[in-house]
């Protein structure tokens, strides 16, 4: 299970309300069905955090180290594409030979494919997927491994249908609104290139935030003193993915060599492209949190937490959750600082001018 060990890929959500004892009974009532009920249609339901088929959801199994910890399990049977193609080819050749035909029309081929799928499907092993989630009642935050849009929709819908709890994804709009009362949708995109005016570029609050972080790490020292966390250093690293909506190749990813210093990076910035995805690192003393950040979706991928000191399952999980909450506090603090500066017309005008100079003056490697 991802929250217990290894790196994490996840989204954050604001919980509309805390979970109560009655909700555990609701999760139990909507537990994952037995696998022998699986037919052609997908089945899904909740399981406890011990393994992906742990249908026994109780007050004891639903919590780990004081945190609500459950998984939304999905199961479906599918016929592998290569097997289906081979079986179809065998059947089509046999049919053409029996009917003395040189080819089969689309309808005949579709009927063969359908019959083969119906024949093979019952013998196929189930494909299992799980979306893990943890609820931290102190911050009222949900952490969930639903990273694709399909997973996001399935998790939010299932959670609401089961418990009535609405999970609002922690994206730029919701974080800014809930923490600072600011509507980021009212902002007009800013250009960080002297070659383009503001009205000639696009962008999102997330991309501008990532650009602001990058600028801050290189020109403002990359240090922040965060209440209840302490002083942290932050830095942006490659690979770098730049994007600008419009005609032609609007997205590029720079990986090889030194992407931070490459001529392609400076060219991308001068052309109006903004950073959409990059690797980031937060450091506090000897502790480091490294991850890849998707500024459009506010998805955190491959987050590596600092090393824990305990080895028993509960103790290690608790330590990891404390470190994850520290990570959230750092991230939210930085984003709130950006939002306040971005929303101050005078301050942002000065920052934007400095960022344009930062782009124009960037050194490159030949």
C-alpha positions in Angstrom: 0.0 0.0 0.0 1.5 3.3 -1.1 0.9 5.3 2.1 2.8 2.7 4.1 6.0 2.6 2.1 7.8 3.8 -1.0 7.1 7.0 -3.0 3.6 8.6 -3.3 1.6 9.8 -6.2 -1.5 11.6 -5.1 -3.9 14.5 -5.0 -5.1 16.5 -2.0 -8.8 17.2 -1.2 -10.7 19.4 1.2 -13.2 17.3 3.1 -16.6 19.0 3.4 -16.9 17.6 6.9 -15.1 15.1 9.2 -15.9 11.4 9.1 -17.9 10.0 12.0 -18.6 6.6 13.4 -21.7 6.2 11.3 -19.6 6.6 8.2 -17.6 3.5 9.0 -20.9 1.5 8.9 -21.7 3.1 5.5 -18.3 2.1 4.1 -18.9 -1.4 5.4 -22.3 -1.5 3.7 -20.6 -0.5 0.4 -17.7 -2.9 0.8 -16.2 -4.5 -2.3 -18.3 -7.4 -3.5 -16.9 -10.9 -3.6 -14.9 -11.6 -6.7 -17.1 -14.5 -7.7 -19.8 -11.9 -8.5 -17.7 -10.4 -11.2 -19.0 -10.9 -14.7 -18.5 -8.6 -17.7 -19.3 -5.4 -15.9 -16.9 -3.7 -13.5 -17.5 -4.0 -9.8 -16.2 -1.7 -7.1 -16.4 -1.0 -3.4 -14.5 -0.1 -0.3 -11.9 -2.2 1.5 -9.8 -1.7 4.6 -6.1 -0.8 4.3 -4.5 -4.2 5.0 -4.8 -5.4 1.4 -6.8 -4.7 -1.7 -9.4 -7.4 -0.9 -9.9 -6.7 2.8 -13.7 -6.5 2.9 -13.9 -6.6 6.7 -14.4 -2.9 7.4 -14.8 -2.1 11.1 -13.8 0.7 13.5 -10.6 -1.2 14.1 -9.6 -2.1 10.5 -10.7 1.3 9.0 -8.2 3.2 11.1 -4.4 3.0 11.2 -2.5 4.9 13.7 -5.4 7.2 14.3 -6.0 8.0 10.6 -8.9 6.8 8.5 -7.3 4.6 5.9 -9.4 2.9 3.2 -9.2 1.9 -0.4 -11.7 2.0 -3.3 -11.1 -1.2 -5.1 -12.2 -1.8 -8.7 -12.2 -5.1 -10.6 -12.9 -5.9 -14.2 -12.3 -8.8 -16.5 -10.7 -8.0 -19.9 -9.4 -10.2 -22.7 -5.8 -9.2 -23.6 -5.6 -7.4 -27.0 -3.0 -9.8 -28.3 -5.0 -12.9 -27.3 -8.2 -11.5 -28.8 -6.5 -10.6 -32.0 -5.0 -14.0 -32.4 -8.3 -15.8 -31.6 -10.1 -13.6 -34.1 -7.6 -14.3 -36.8 -8.0 -18.0 -36.3 -11.8 -17.8 -36.4 -11.8 -15.5 -39.4 -9.5 -17.8 -41.5 -11.6 -20.8 -40.5 -14.8 -19.0 -41.6 -13.4 -17.8 -44.9 -12.2 -21.4 -45.7 -15.5 -22.9 -44.8 -17.5 -20.4 -46.8 -14.9 -20.2 -49.6 -14.5 -16.5 -49.3 -11.5 -14.3 -49.9 -12.4 -11.8 -47.2 -15.1 -11.1 -44.5 -17.1 -7.8 -44.3 -17.0 -5.6 -41.2 -20.2 -7.0 -39.8 -19.0 -10.6 -39.9 -15.7 -9.7 -38.3 -17.5 -7.8 -35.5 -19.8 -10.7 -34.8 -16.8 -13.0 -34.6 -15.0 -10.6 -32.2 -18.1 -10.4 -30.0 -18.5 -14.1 -29.8 -14.9 -14.7 -28.9 -14.9 -12.1 -26.2 -18.0 -13.7 -24.7 -16.3 -17.2 -24.8 -13.0 -16.1 -23.3 -14.1 -13.5 -20.7 -15.3 -15.9 -18.0 -11.9 -17.6 -17.9 -10.0 -14.3 -17.6 -8.5 -13.4 -14.2 -9.8 -10.2 -12.7 -7.8 -7.0 -13.1 -7.7 -5.3 -9.7 -7.0 -1.6 -9.1 -7.1 0.3 -5.9 -7.3 4.0 -5.0 -5.9 4.5 -1.4 -7.0 7.4 0.7 -6.1 8.7 4.1 -8.1 11.4 6.1 -6.3 13.6 8.5 -8.9 15.1 10.9 -6.5 17.7 12.2 -6.2 19.4 8.9 -9.5 18.1 7.5 -7.5 17.0 4.4 -7.9 13.9 2.3 -4.9 12.4 0.5 -5.8 10.1 -2.4 -3.9 8.2 -5.0 -6.5 9.1 -7.7 -4.3 10.8 -10.2 -6.2 10.3 -13.5 -9.4 12.2 -14.3 -11.3 8.9 -14.5 -10.0 7.9 -11.0 -10.7 11.4 -9.7 -14.3 11.2 -10.8 -14.8 7.7 -9.5 -13.3 8.5 -6.1 -15.3 11.7 -5.5 -18.5 10.2 -6.7 -18.1 6.9 -4.7 -17.2 8.8 -1.5 -20.2 11.1 -1.8 -22.6 8.3 -2.6 -21.3 6.2 0.3 -21.1 8.8 3.0 -22.4 12.1 1.7 -19.0 13.7 2.2 -18.0 16.0 -0.6 -14.3 16.0 -1.4 -13.1 19.2 -3.2 -9.9 18.8 -5.0 -7.1 21.1 -3.7 -6.5 22.9 -6.9 -5.4 26.6 -7.3 -9.0 27.9 -7.3 -10.0 26.0 -4.1 -6.8 26.6 -2.2 -6.8 30.3 -2.9 -10.5 30.7 -2.1 -10.5 28.7 1.1 -7.2 30.0 2.6 -7.1 33.6 1.3 -10.6 34.3 0.0 -9.1 35.2 -3.4 -10.5 34.3 -6.8 -7.6 33.3 -9.1 -10.0 32.9 -12.0 -10.2 36.7 -12.2 -6.5 37.1 -13.0 -5.3 37.8 -16.5 -2.3 35.8 -17.6 1.1 37.5 -17.1 3.9 37.4 -19.6 7.4 36.7 -18.3 9.1 37.6 -21.6 10.1 41.0 -22.7 9.2 40.0 -26.3 5.5 39.4 -25.5 2.8 41.6 -23.8 0.5 40.1 -21.2 -2.4 39.9 -23.7 -0.3 37.7 -26.0 0.2 34.8 -23.6 -2.0 32.3 -21.9 -1.5 30.4 -18.6 -3.0 29.2 -15.4 -2.5 30.1 -11.8 -0.7 26.8 -11.4 1.8 27.5 -14.1 2.5 31.0 -12.8 3.0 29.6 -9.3 5.6 27.1 -10.6 7.3 29.9 -12.5 7.3 32.1 -9.4 8.8 29.2 -7.4 11.5 28.8 -9.9 12.3 32.5 -9.9 12.3 32.6 -6.1 14.7 29.6 -5.9 17.2 31.3 -8.2 16.8 35.0 -7.4 15.3 35.2 -3.9 17.5 32.7 -2.2 15.0 29.8 -2.2 14.4 30.0 1.5 11.2 30.4 3.6 10.6 30.4 7.3 7.3 28.6 7.8 5.4 28.7 11.1 5.5 25.4 13.0 7.8 24.0 10.3 10.9 26.1 10.4 13.2 27.3 7.7 13.0 25.3 4.5 14.9 25.6 1.2 13.0 25.0 -2.1 14.4 24.4 -5.5 13.2 23.5 -9.0 15.0 20.9 -11.0 14.7 19.1 -14.4 13.2 17.5 -16.3 11.2 20.6 -17.3 8.0 20.7 -19.3 7.0 24.0 -20.9 3.7 24.8 -22.5 1.9 27.5 -24.4 -1.5 27.0 -26.0 -1.9 27.8 -29.6 -0.9 26.5 -33.1 2.1 24.3 -33.6 4.2 22.5 -31.0 3.0 24.1 -27.9 4.5 21.7 -25.3 8.1 20.6 -25.0 10.0 18.6 -22.3 13.7 19.1 -21.7 15.5 16.2 -20.0 19.0 15.6 -21.3 22.1 17.4 -20.1 21.5 20.5 -18.0 17.9 21.5 -18.8 18.0 24.4 -16.3 20.9 26.0 -18.3 20.1 24.8 -21.9 19.6 27.3 -24.7 16.2 25.5 -25.4 15.0 26.5 -21.9 15.8 30.2 -22.5 14.2 30.0 -26.0 11.0 28.5 -24.5 10.7 31.2 -21.9 11.3 34.0 -24.3 8.7 32.6 -26.7 6.1 32.9 -23.9 6.0 29.3 -22.7 5.5 28.6 -19.0 6.6 25.8 -16.8 3.9 23.2 -16.5 5.7 20.3 -14.8 9.1 20.0 -13.0 10.8 18.2 -10.2 10.9 20.1 -6.9 12.6 19.6 -3.7 11.9 20.9 -0.2 14.7 20.7 2.4 14.6 21.2 6.1 18.0 20.5 7.7 18.8 16.9 6.8 15.2 16.1 5.7 14.3 16.3 2.1 11.0 15.9 0.2 11.5 15.4 -3.6 8.6 15.1 -6.1 7.4 15.9 -9.6 4.7 18.6 -9.6 2.0 18.9 -12.3 1.0 22.6 -12.1 -2.1 22.2 -14.2 -3.6 19.3 -12.3 -2.0 19.9 -8.9 -0.9 16.3 -8.8 2.2 15.3 -6.8 4.0 12.3 -8.4 6.8 10.1 -6.9 7.0 12.1 -3.6 9.9 10.7 -1.6 9.5 11.4 2.1 12.3 11.7 4.5 13.6 8.5 6.1 11.5 7.3 9.1 13.1 6.0 12.3 10.6 3.4 13.4 10.0 0.0 11.7 6.7 -1.3 13.0 3.8 -0.9 10.6 1.7 1.5 12.8 4.7 3.6 14.0 6.1 3.9 10.5 2.8 4.9 9.0 2.3 7.6 11.7 5.7 9.1 11.0 5.0 9.1 7.3 1.7 10.9 7.8 3.4 13.5 10.0 6.0 14.0 7.2 3.2 14.2 4.6 1.3 16.8 6.6 4.6 18.8 7.0 4.9 18.6 3.2 1.3 19.9 2.8 2.0 22.8 5.2 5.1 23.8 3.2 3.3 23.6 -0.1 0.3 25.5 1.1 2.4 28.2 2.7 4.3 28.8 -0.5 1.2 28.8 -2.6 -0.5 31.3 -0.2 2.5 33.6 -0.4 2.3 33.5 -4.2 -1.5 34.1 -4.2 -1.1 37.2 -1.9 1.7 38.6 -4.0 0.0 37.8 -7.3 -3.2 39.5 -6.2 -1.5 42.7 -5.1 -1.4 44.7 -8.4 1.6 46.9 -7.4 3.7 44.1 -5.9 3.0 41.8 -8.8 3.9 44.5 -11.4 7.3 44.8 -9.7 7.7 41.0 -9.5 6.7 40.5 -13.1 9.3 43.0 -14.2 12.0 41.2 -12.1 10.9 37.9 -13.6 11.2 39.2 -17.1 14.7 40.4 -16.4 15.5 37.0 -14.8 14.4 35.3 -18.1 16.3 37.8 -20.3 19.5 37.4 -18.3 19.5 33.6 -18.0 22.8 32.1 -18.7 23.0 29.1 -21.0 25.4 26.3 -21.8 26.6 26.0 -25.3 
